Amino acid sequence: MKSYEMDEYLDQQVMALERELKQLKRARRARKAKAQASKRYGGHPATG
């Protein structure tokens, strides 16, 4: 593999990981919000 090909490959890997990380953070935030809402509303988790 030539070095510029390697750079391109690594750039793609980094971009993919960053996308994944954003999705995980968003999911975690949503889960946290849902947990707080369920506590607030008498322990029934929000559906959906």
C-alpha distance matrix in Angstrom:
0.0 3.8 6.4 8.4 6.3 6.5 10.0 10.9 10.1 12.1 14.7 15.3 15.7 18.1 20.0 20.5 21.8 24.1 25.5 26.1 27.8 30.0 31.1 31.9 33.9 35.8 36.6 37.8 39.9 41.4 42.2 43.8 45.9 47.0 48.0 50.1 51.7 52.6 54.3 56.1 57.4 58.9 56.0 55.2 51.5 50.8 49.9 46.8
3.8 0.0 3.8 5.6 5.3 6.3 8.8 10.1 10.6 12.4 14.4 15.6 16.6 18.4 20.2 21.3 22.6 24.4 26.0 27.2 28.6 30.5 32.0 33.0 34.6 36.5 37.6 38.8 40.7 42.3 43.4 44.8 46.7 48.1 49.2 51.0 52.6 53.8 55.4 57.0 58.5 60.2 57.4 56.6 52.9 52.1 51.4 48.2
6.4 3.8 0.0 3.8 5.4 4.9 6.2 8.7 9.7 10.4 12.2 14.3 15.1 16.3 18.3 19.9 20.8 22.3 24.3 25.6 26.5 28.5 30.3 31.2 32.5 34.5 35.9 36.9 38.6 40.5 41.6 42.8 44.7 46.2 47.3 48.9 50.7 52.0 53.5 55.0 56.6 58.4 55.7 55.1 51.4 50.6 50.1 47.1
8.4 5.6 3.8 0.0 3.8 5.3 4.9 6.2 8.5 9.8 10.5 12.5 14.2 15.2 16.5 18.4 19.9 21.0 22.7 24.4 25.5 27.0 28.9 30.2 31.4 33.1 34.7 35.9 37.4 39.1 40.5 41.8 43.4 45.1 46.4 47.9 49.4 51.0 52.5 53.8 55.4 57.4 54.8 54.1 50.3 49.3 48.8 45.6
6.3 5.3 5.4 3.8 0.0 3.8 5.4 5.1 6.1 8.6 9.8 10.7 12.4 14.3 15.4 16.7 18.5 20.0 21.3 22.8 24.4 26.0 27.4 28.8 30.4 31.9 33.2 34.7 36.3 37.8 39.1 40.7 42.3 43.7 45.1 46.8 48.2 49.5 51.3 52.7 54.1 56.0 53.3 52.3 48.6 47.5 46.8 43.5
6.5 6.3 4.9 5.3 3.8 0.0 3.8 5.4 5.0 6.1 8.5 9.9 10.5 12.2 14.2 15.3 16.4 18.2 20.0 21.0 22.3 24.3 25.9 26.8 28.4 30.3 31.5 32.6 34.4 36.1 37.1 38.5 40.5 41.8 43.0 44.8 46.4 47.6 49.2 50.8 52.2 54.0 51.2 50.5 46.8 46.0 45.4 42.3
10.0 8.8 6.2 4.9 5.4 3.8 0.0 3.8 5.4 5.1 6.1 8.6 9.8 10.4 12.2 14.2 15.2 16.3 18.3 19.9 20.8 22.5 24.4 25.5 26.7 28.5 30.1 31.2 32.7 34.6 35.9 37.0 38.8 40.4 41.7 43.2 44.8 46.3 47.8 49.1 50.8 52.7 50.1 49.5 45.7 44.8 44.5 41.4
10.9 10.1 8.7 6.2 5.1 5.4 3.8 0.0 3.8 5.5 5.1 6.3 8.7 9.9 10.6 12.4 14.3 15.4 16.7 18.5 20.0 21.3 22.9 24.5 25.8 27.3 28.8 30.3 31.7 33.3 34.7 36.2 37.7 39.2 40.7 42.3 43.6 45.2 46.9 48.1 49.5 51.6 49.0 48.1 44.4 43.2 42.6 39.4
10.1 10.6 9.7 8.5 6.1 5.0 5.4 3.8 0.0 3.8 5.5 5.2 6.3 8.7 10.0 10.7 12.5 14.4 15.6 16.7 18.4 20.2 21.5 22.7 24.5 26.1 27.2 28.6 30.5 31.9 33.0 34.7 36.4 37.6 39.0 40.9 42.2 43.5 45.3 46.8 48.1 49.9 47.2 46.3 42.5 41.5 40.8 37.6
12.1 12.4 10.4 9.8 8.6 6.1 5.1 5.5 3.8 0.0 3.8 5.3 4.9 6.1 8.5 9.8 10.5 12.2 14.2 15.2 16.2 18.3 20.0 20.8 22.3 24.2 25.5 26.6 28.3 30.1 31.2 32.5 34.4 35.9 37.0 38.7 40.3 41.7 43.2 44.7 46.3 48.0 45.3 44.7 41.0 40.2 39.8 36.8
14.7 14.4 12.2 10.5 9.8 8.5 6.1 5.1 5.5 3.8 0.0 3.8 5.4 5.1 6.2 8.6 9.9 10.5 12.3 14.2 15.2 16.5 18.5 19.9 21.0 22.6 24.4 25.6 26.9 28.7 30.2 31.4 33.0 34.6 36.0 37.5 39.0 40.6 42.1 43.4 44.9 47.0 44.5 43.8 40.0 39.0 38.6 35.6
15.3 15.6 14.3 12.5 10.7 9.9 8.6 6.3 5.2 5.3 3.8 0.0 3.8 5.5 5.1 6.1 8.6 9.9 10.6 12.3 14.2 15.5 16.8 18.4 20.0 21.3 22.7 24.3 25.9 27.2 28.6 30.3 31.8 33.1 34.7 36.4 37.6 39.0 40.9 42.2 43.4 45.4 42.9 41.9 38.1 36.9 36.3 33.1
15.7 16.6 15.1 14.2 12.4 10.5 9.8 8.7 6.3 4.9 5.4 3.8 0.0 3.8 5.5 5.1 6.2 8.6 10.0 10.6 12.2 14.3 15.5 16.4 18.3 20.1 21.1 22.4 24.3 25.8 26.8 28.4 30.3 31.5 32.7 34.6 36.1 37.3 39.0 40.5 41.9 43.6 40.9 40.1 36.4 35.5 35.0 32.0
18.1 18.4 16.3 15.2 14.3 12.2 10.4 9.9 8.7 6.1 5.1 5.5 3.8 0.0 3.8 5.4 5.1 6.1 8.6 9.8 10.4 12.3 14.3 15.1 16.3 18.3 19.8 20.8 22.4 24.2 25.5 26.6 28.4 30.0 31.3 32.8 34.4 35.9 37.4 38.8 40.4 42.3 39.7 39.1 35.4 34.6 34.4 31.6
20.0 20.2 18.3 16.5 15.4 14.2 12.2 10.6 10.0 8.5 6.2 5.1 5.5 3.8 0.0 3.8 5.5 5.1 6.2 8.6 9.8 10.7 12.5 14.3 15.4 16.6 18.4 20.0 21.2 22.7 24.4 25.8 27.1 28.7 30.3 31.8 33.0 34.7 36.4 37.6 39.0 41.1 38.7 37.9 34.1 32.9 32.6 29.6
20.5 21.3 19.9 18.4 16.7 15.3 14.2 12.4 10.7 9.8 8.6 6.1 5.1 5.4 3.8 0.0 3.8 5.5 5.2 6.3 8.7 10.1 10.8 12.4 14.4 15.5 16.6 18.4 20.1 21.3 22.6 24.4 25.9 27.0 28.6 30.5 31.7 33.0 34.9 36.3 37.4 39.4 36.8 35.8 32.0 30.9 30.3 27.2
21.8 22.6 20.8 19.9 18.5 16.4 15.2 14.3 12.5 10.5 9.9 8.6 6.2 5.1 5.5 3.8 0.0 3.8 5.4 5.0 6.1 8.6 9.8 10.4 12.2 14.1 15.1 16.2 18.2 19.8 20.8 22.2 24.2 25.5 26.6 28.4 30.0 31.2 32.8 34.4 35.8 37.6 34.9 34.3 30.6 29.8 29.6 26.8
24.1 24.4 22.3 21.0 20.0 18.2 16.3 15.4 14.4 12.2 10.5 9.9 8.6 6.1 5.1 5.5 3.8 0.0 3.8 5.4 5.0 6.2 8.7 9.8 10.5 12.3 14.1 15.2 16.4 18.3 19.8 20.9 22.5 24.2 25.6 27.0 28.5 30.1 31.7 32.9 34.5 36.5 34.1 33.6 29.9 28.9 29.0 26.2
25.5 26.0 24.3 22.7 21.3 20.0 18.3 16.7 15.6 14.2 12.3 10.6 10.0 8.6 6.2 5.2 5.4 3.8 0.0 3.8 5.4 5.2 6.4 8.7 10.0 10.7 12.4 14.3 15.5 16.6 18.4 20.1 21.2 22.6 24.4 26.0 27.0 28.6 30.6 31.7 32.9 35.1 32.7 31.7 28.0 26.7 26.4 23.4
26.1 27.2 25.6 24.4 22.8 21.0 19.9 18.5 16.7 15.2 14.2 12.3 10.6 9.8 8.6 6.3 5.0 5.4 3.8 0.0 3.8 5.5 5.1 6.2 8.7 9.9 10.5 12.2 14.2 15.3 16.3 18.3 19.9 20.9 22.4 24.4 25.6 26.8 28.7 30.2 31.4 33.2 30.6 29.7 25.9 25.0 24.7 21.8
27.8 28.6 26.5 25.5 24.4 22.3 20.8 20.0 18.4 16.2 15.2 14.2 12.2 10.4 9.8 8.7 6.1 5.0 5.4 3.8 0.0 3.8 5.4 5.0 6.1 8.5 9.8 10.4 12.2 14.1 15.1 16.3 18.2 19.8 20.9 22.5 24.2 25.6 27.0 28.5 30.1 31.9 29.4 28.9 25.3 24.6 24.9 22.4
30.0 30.5 28.5 27.0 26.0 24.3 22.5 21.3 20.2 18.3 16.5 15.5 14.3 12.3 10.7 10.1 8.6 6.2 5.2 5.5 3.8 0.0 3.8 5.5 5.2 6.1 8.5 9.9 10.6 12.2 14.2 15.3 16.5 18.3 19.9 21.2 22.4 24.3 25.9 26.9 28.5 30.7 28.5 27.8 24.2 23.0 23.4 20.8
31.1 32.0 30.3 28.9 27.4 25.9 24.4 22.9 21.5 20.0 18.5 16.8 15.5 14.3 12.5 10.8 9.8 8.7 6.4 5.1 5.4 3.8 0.0 3.8 5.5 5.1 6.1 8.5 9.9 10.5 12.1 14.1 15.3 16.3 18.2 20.0 20.9 22.3 24.4 25.6 26.7 28.8 26.4 25.4 21.6 20.4 20.3 17.6
31.9 33.0 31.2 30.2 28.8 26.8 25.5 24.5 22.7 20.8 19.9 18.4 16.4 15.1 14.3 12.4 10.4 9.8 8.7 6.2 5.0 5.5 3.8 0.0 3.8 5.4 5.0 6.0 8.5 9.8 10.4 12.1 14.1 15.1 16.3 18.3 19.8 20.9 22.6 24.2 25.5 27.2 24.6 24.0 20.3 19.8 20.0 17.7
33.9 34.6 32.5 31.4 30.4 28.4 26.7 25.8 24.5 22.3 21.0 20.0 18.3 16.3 15.4 14.4 12.2 10.5 10.0 8.7 6.1 5.2 5.5 3.8 0.0 3.8 5.4 5.1 6.1 8.6 9.8 10.5 12.2 14.1 15.2 16.5 18.2 19.9 21.2 22.5 24.2 26.2 23.9 23.7 20.1 19.5 20.4 18.5
35.8 36.5 34.5 33.1 31.9 30.3 28.5 27.3 26.1 24.2 22.6 21.3 20.1 18.3 16.6 15.5 14.1 12.3 10.7 9.9 8.5 6.1 5.1 5.4 3.8 0.0 3.8 5.5 5.1 6.2 8.6 9.9 10.6 12.2 14.2 15.4 16.4 18.3 20.1 21.0 22.4 24.7 22.7 21.9 18.3 17.1 17.8 15.6
36.6 37.6 35.9 34.7 33.2 31.5 30.1 28.8 27.2 25.5 24.4 22.7 21.1 19.8 18.4 16.6 15.1 14.1 12.4 10.5 9.8 8.5 6.1 5.0 5.4 3.8 0.0 3.8 5.4 5.1 6.1 8.6 9.9 10.4 12.2 14.3 15.2 16.4 18.4 19.8 20.9 22.8 20.3 19.5 15.7 14.9 15.3 13.1
37.8 38.8 36.9 35.9 34.7 32.6 31.2 30.3 28.6 26.6 25.6 24.3 22.4 20.8 20.0 18.4 16.2 15.2 14.3 12.2 10.4 9.9 8.5 6.0 5.1 5.5 3.8 0.0 3.8 5.4 5.0 6.1 8.6 9.8 10.5 12.3 14.1 15.2 16.6 18.3 19.9 21.5 19.0 18.9 15.4 15.2 16.4 15.0
39.9 40.7 38.6 37.4 36.3 34.4 32.7 31.7 30.5 28.3 26.9 25.9 24.3 22.4 21.2 20.1 18.2 16.4 15.5 14.2 12.2 10.6 9.9 8.5 6.1 5.1 5.4 3.8 0.0 3.8 5.4 5.1 6.1 8.6 9.9 10.6 12.2 14.2 15.5 16.5 18.3 20.5 18.5 18.4 15.1 14.5 16.2 15.0
41.4 42.3 40.5 39.1 37.8 36.1 34.6 33.3 31.9 30.1 28.7 27.2 25.8 24.2 22.7 21.3 19.8 18.3 16.6 15.3 14.1 12.2 10.5 9.8 8.6 6.2 5.1 5.4 3.8 0.0 3.8 5.4 5.1 6.1 8.6 9.9 10.4 12.2 14.3 15.2 16.3 18.6 16.7 15.9 12.4 11.2 12.6 11.3
42.2 43.4 41.6 40.5 39.1 37.1 35.9 34.7 33.0 31.2 30.2 28.6 26.8 25.5 24.4 22.6 20.8 19.8 18.4 16.3 15.1 14.2 12.1 10.4 9.8 8.6 6.1 5.0 5.4 3.8 0.0 3.8 5.5 5.0 6.2 8.7 9.8 10.5 12.4 14.2 15.2 16.9 14.4 13.9 10.4 10.3 11.8 11.2
43.8 44.8 42.8 41.8 40.7 38.5 37.0 36.2 34.7 32.5 31.4 30.3 28.4 26.6 25.8 24.4 22.2 20.9 20.1 18.3 16.3 15.3 14.1 12.1 10.5 9.9 8.6 6.1 5.1 5.4 3.8 0.0 3.8 5.4 5.1 6.3 8.6 9.9 10.7 12.3 14.3 15.9 13.8 14.3 11.4 11.7 14.1 14.1
45.9 46.7 44.7 43.4 42.3 40.5 38.8 37.7 36.4 34.4 33.0 31.8 30.3 28.4 27.1 25.9 24.2 22.5 21.2 19.9 18.2 16.5 15.3 14.1 12.2 10.6 9.9 8.6 6.1 5.1 5.5 3.8 0.0 3.8 5.4 5.2 6.1 8.6 10.0 10.5 12.2 14.6 13.2 13.3 10.5 9.9 12.7 12.8
47.0 48.1 46.2 45.1 43.7 41.8 40.4 39.2 37.6 35.9 34.6 33.1 31.5 30.0 28.7 27.0 25.5 24.2 22.6 20.9 19.8 18.3 16.3 15.1 14.1 12.2 10.4 9.8 8.6 6.1 5.0 5.4 3.8 0.0 3.8 5.5 5.0 6.1 8.7 9.7 10.4 12.5 10.7 10.0 6.9 6.4 9.2 9.8
48.0 49.2 47.3 46.4 45.1 43.0 41.7 40.7 39.0 37.0 36.0 34.7 32.7 31.3 30.3 28.6 26.6 25.6 24.4 22.4 20.9 19.9 18.2 16.3 15.2 14.2 12.2 10.5 9.9 8.6 6.2 5.1 5.4 3.8 0.0 3.8 5.4 5.1 6.3 8.6 10.0 11.1 8.8 9.4 7.0 8.4 11.3 12.7
50.1 51.0 48.9 47.9 46.8 44.8 43.2 42.3 40.9 38.7 37.5 36.4 34.6 32.8 31.8 30.5 28.4 27.0 26.0 24.4 22.5 21.2 20.0 18.3 16.5 15.4 14.3 12.3 10.6 9.9 8.7 6.3 5.2 5.5 3.8 0.0 3.8 5.4 5.1 6.2 8.7 10.5 9.3 10.6 9.1 10.0 13.5 15.0
51.7 52.6 50.7 49.4 48.2 46.4 44.8 43.6 42.2 40.3 39.0 37.6 36.1 34.4 33.0 31.7 30.0 28.5 27.0 25.6 24.2 22.4 20.9 19.8 18.2 16.4 15.2 14.1 12.2 10.4 9.8 8.6 6.1 5.0 5.4 3.8 0.0 3.8 5.4 5.0 6.1 8.9 8.4 8.6 7.3 7.2 10.9 12.8
52.6 53.8 52.0 51.0 49.5 47.6 46.3 45.2 43.5 41.7 40.6 39.0 37.3 35.9 34.7 33.0 31.2 30.1 28.6 26.8 25.6 24.3 22.3 20.9 19.9 18.3 16.4 15.2 14.2 12.2 10.5 9.9 8.6 6.1 5.1 5.4 3.8 0.0 3.8 5.4 5.2 6.4 4.8 5.2 4.5 6.3 9.8 12.4
54.3 55.4 53.5 52.5 51.3 49.2 47.8 46.9 45.3 43.2 42.1 40.9 39.0 37.4 36.4 34.9 32.8 31.7 30.6 28.7 27.0 25.9 24.4 22.6 21.2 20.1 18.4 16.6 15.5 14.3 12.4 10.7 10.0 8.7 6.3 5.1 5.4 3.8 0.0 3.8 5.5 5.8 5.0 7.5 8.0 10.1 13.6 16.2
56.1 57.0 55.0 53.8 52.7 50.8 49.1 48.1 46.8 44.7 43.4 42.2 40.5 38.8 37.6 36.3 34.4 32.9 31.7 30.2 28.5 26.9 25.6 24.2 22.5 21.0 19.8 18.3 16.5 15.2 14.2 12.3 10.5 9.7 8.6 6.2 5.0 5.4 3.8 0.0 3.8 5.9 7.2 8.9 9.7 10.6 14.3 16.9
57.4 58.5 56.6 55.4 54.1 52.2 50.8 49.5 48.1 46.3 44.9 43.4 41.9 40.4 39.0 37.4 35.8 34.5 32.9 31.4 30.1 28.5 26.7 25.5 24.2 22.4 20.9 19.9 18.3 16.3 15.2 14.3 12.2 10.4 10.0 8.7 6.1 5.2 5.5 3.8 0.0 3.8 5.8 6.4 8.1 8.9 12.3 15.4
58.9 60.2 58.4 57.4 56.0 54.0 52.7 51.6 49.9 48.0 47.0 45.4 43.6 42.3 41.1 39.4 37.6 36.5 35.1 33.2 31.9 30.7 28.8 27.2 26.2 24.7 22.8 21.5 20.5 18.6 16.9 15.9 14.6 12.5 11.1 10.5 8.9 6.4 5.8 5.9 3.8 0.0 3.8 5.8 8.7 10.7 13.7 17.1
56.0 57.4 55.7 54.8 53.3 51.2 50.1 49.0 47.2 45.3 44.5 42.9 40.9 39.7 38.7 36.8 34.9 34.1 32.7 30.6 29.4 28.5 26.4 24.6 23.9 22.7 20.3 19.0 18.5 16.7 14.4 13.8 13.2 10.7 8.8 9.3 8.4 4.8 5.0 7.2 5.8 3.8 0.0 3.8 6.2 9.2 12.0 15.2
55.2 56.6 55.1 54.1 52.3 50.5 49.5 48.1 46.3 44.7 43.8 41.9 40.1 39.1 37.9 35.8 34.3 33.6 31.7 29.7 28.9 27.8 25.4 24.0 23.7 21.9 19.5 18.9 18.4 15.9 13.9 14.3 13.3 10.0 9.4 10.6 8.6 5.2 7.5 8.9 6.4 5.8 3.8 0.0 3.8 6.4 8.6 12.1
51.5 52.9 51.4 50.3 48.6 46.8 45.7 44.4 42.5 41.0 40.0 38.1 36.4 35.4 34.1 32.0 30.6 29.9 28.0 25.9 25.3 24.2 21.6 20.3 20.1 18.3 15.7 15.4 15.1 12.4 10.4 11.4 10.5 6.9 7.0 9.1 7.3 4.5 8.0 9.7 8.1 8.7 6.2 3.8 0.0 3.8 6.2 9.1
50.8 52.1 50.6 49.3 47.5 46.0 44.8 43.2 41.5 40.2 39.0 36.9 35.5 34.6 32.9 30.9 29.8 28.9 26.7 25.0 24.6 23.0 20.4 19.8 19.5 17.1 14.9 15.2 14.5 11.2 10.3 11.7 9.9 6.4 8.4 10.0 7.2 6.3 10.1 10.6 8.9 10.7 9.2 6.4 3.8 0.0 3.8 6.6
49.9 51.4 50.1 48.8 46.8 45.4 44.5 42.6 40.8 39.8 38.6 36.3 35.0 34.4 32.6 30.3 29.6 29.0 26.4 24.7 24.9 23.4 20.3 20.0 20.4 17.8 15.3 16.4 16.2 12.6 11.8 14.1 12.7 9.2 11.3 13.5 10.9 9.8 13.6 14.3 12.3 13.7 12.0 8.6 6.2 3.8 0.0 3.8
46.8 48.2 47.1 45.6 43.5 42.3 41.4 39.4 37.6 36.8 35.6 33.1 32.0 31.6 29.6 27.2 26.8 26.2 23.4 21.8 22.4 20.8 17.6 17.7 18.5 15.6 13.1 15.0 15.0 11.3 11.2 14.1 12.8 9.8 12.7 15.0 12.8 12.4 16.2 16.9 15.4 17.1 15.2 12.1 9.1 6.6 3.8 0.0
